[in-house]
């Protein structure tokens, strides 16, 4: 079933990838097994255009919490983290947070701690703990800069970190491709452009 809106398509992707069946709603079950009540006509089946976002007004009238953008994205991220990212990270002895930090540093090579926190979308405490674990394994290097009491912490990736990143990346790309390719080409483009537009719109 195709739903209107780029992120609705992403939500459908999450359901398909996690193997979750479409659970009948109570009213659907009653209609299917008992038929419509006397004097009432059976309701037509749902169509692909039944997206609650299609004709959404400024007040968000009629939206329920399960159709909130934040709810759907949070559920999607959680499911894909456990079904896609975690398996290939664990093959190399990494947790999901460790892989995320290592990948960011491998891409940028060197980042201030504050910027790394922003890019990782994690809290400072988690990033700090993760960096220390990666440092113990010789995958990242932590240095301080400046002569003031509030010195800047600079995070950089080591040669060993780059080598491990390069081993993991083929599996990471394959895992992402397996999920993305569950969408038709036009759906992929709609999801990608929709997400980019929303990211840009939030500044």
N, C-alpha and C positions, 0 to 999 in steps of 0.2 A: 504494500500500500504506500503510495507517495503522498506526503503531506505538504501543504503550502508553507513556504518560508524556508530559508536556508537552515536554520537551527532546528526546525521541526524534522528536517531530513537527518540532521545529526543525531537527534533523539531516536529516530527510527533505527539508525545505524547501531546505537548502543543496545537497543533491545535485540536486534538481530544477532549482534556479535556475542551477546551474553546468553543466547539461547532461551530467552524468555518468551513463552507463548503469549499470544493475545488473550488475556483472561476475559471471559464474557462478563459484562456488568449484570447486576441482578435483574434489571428490566429486560435485558436481552435473553437471559436464561428463562424467565417466566414466559416471554412471548414465544420462544422456540419450543417449549415443552407443554404449554397449556393453551397456546393460541391467544388472540386478543379477547378482551372482555366483550360480553354481549353488547351489540350496538356500537362498537368501536372498530375502526379500521386499523389493520396492522400497520405499524410505522415502517417506512422504507429503510433498508439497511444503510449504515453509515457510508459516506463516500469519501474519496480522497481529499475533498475540499472542505472537510469539517474542521479545519484548523481554527482554534479560537483566536488566532492572531490575525487572520485575514482582514477582517473589518474592525479591528481594534480601535476604539476611540481614545481620546487623550486621558480620560479618567480610568481606563483599563476596566471598564464595566464588564462584569461576567467572568473575569479571570479568576480561576481558583489556584491555590498555592501550588498544585502539582503542574500547572501550566506556566508558572513563573519562569522567566528566562534563567534566573539564578538557580532555581531548584533543578531545572533540567540539565544545565551545564555542570552543576555540582555532582549530580548522579552520574552523568556521562563520564566525567573525569575520574570519579572513584572507580567505576567499573573498568574503564580502559587501563587505569593504573594497575589493577590487580590481574587483568587478563592479558595485557600486552606488555607493559613495561617491566613489571616485577619478574616474570619468568626469565627474560633474557638478562636482566641485571644480576639475578641470583646465580646464573651460570658462571659469572665472573667474580662471585663473592662480593657483590655490591648490593646495598640497599637502594631503594628508589631515590631517597634524598641524596645519597652519595653519587649515584649516576647523574642526577640532575645537576649537581654542583660541578662534577667533573666535566660534563658535556659543555656547560656554560664556560668554564675556564679554558677548555680545549679550543673552543671557538674564539674566545676573546684573547687568550693567552695570559692576560693580566688584567685584574679588576680591583678597584678599591672594595673593601668589605661592604660598605654601604650600598654600592651599586650592585654587588652580587646579591645582596638581600632583596633588592628591588626586582632584579631579573628572575630570581628563583621563586618569587611570590610566596616565600616562606617567612617565618618570623626569625628574628635575630638569634634567639637562643638555639633553634634547630640548625641554622646555618653555621653557627659557631661550633656546635658539637660535631657536626658533619665534617667541617674543615679540619678539626683536630684529628678525627679518625683517618681522614685521607692523608694528613700530614704524617701520621705515624706509619703509614704504609709507603711513604715516599712518593706519593702521587701529586701532592701540591706543596708549595713553599709559601710560608707566611712570613712577611717582613713588615717592619714598622718604618714610617717615614715622618720627618718633621722633628723639630726641637722643642715643641710645646708639650705641656702635660697631656694634652689630648692628641696623641700621635695617630696618624692615619695608618690603618692596617691594610697592607697590599697583599692580594692573593694572586698567585701565579701557578701555572701547571708545570710539572717537571717533565723530563723526557720519558720517564716511566709512565707518567699519567697520560701523555700523548699516545704512547704505545698501547696502553690498555684501552684508551678511547677508540683507537683505530681498530682494535679487535672487536669491540662491542658494536660499533656503528653499523656494520652490515646486517647484524641481527635486528638492530633497532629500526633500520630502514625497512627491512622485510616485514617486521611486525606492523609498522605504520601502514605500509602498502596493503597488507592483507585486510586491514580495516577499511581504509579509504576506498579500495576497489570493490567493496560491497555496495557502493553507490554507483549509479550510472554516471557516465562522463559529465552530463549536464548537471546532475545533482552535486557532483564533486565541485564543479565550478561555482555553483550557487552557494554551497556551504563555505567554501574558501573565501569568496568575495564578501559574503555576508558577515563572516567572522572578522575579516579585515576591516570592514566598514564599522562594525560595532567597536572594535578595539580603537580605531582612530577617533570615533565619536566620543569615547570616554576620556580622551586626552592623555 
